């Protein structure tokens, strides 16, 4: 399960950087929120607080 979160974070970081480079602020913010959410979920699973 952790691997899926890591892959999701990686893909969203790539999409975030592409959005920033393209000047798409709304998409960049959306991908940033998704990265934060996936990071929190990963932390919850890794520490057993789910």
DAHUSUL-V842162 format. One line per field, one symbol per residue. phi: phi as a letter, one per 30 degrees, with the letter a starting at -180 (. if undefined). psi: psi as a letter, one per 30 degrees, with the letter a starting at -180 (. if undefined). burial: 1 if it has 24 or more other C-alpha atoms within 12 Angstrom, else 0. A space follows every 50 residues. Layout:
BEGIN
phi=???
psi=???
burial=???
END
This chain:
BEGIN
phi=.dddddddddddddddddddddicddddddddddddddddddddddcicc
psi=eeeeeeeeeeeeeeeeeeeeffgieeeeeeeeeeeeeeeeeeeeeefgh.
burial=00001001100110110000000000000011001001100100000000
END
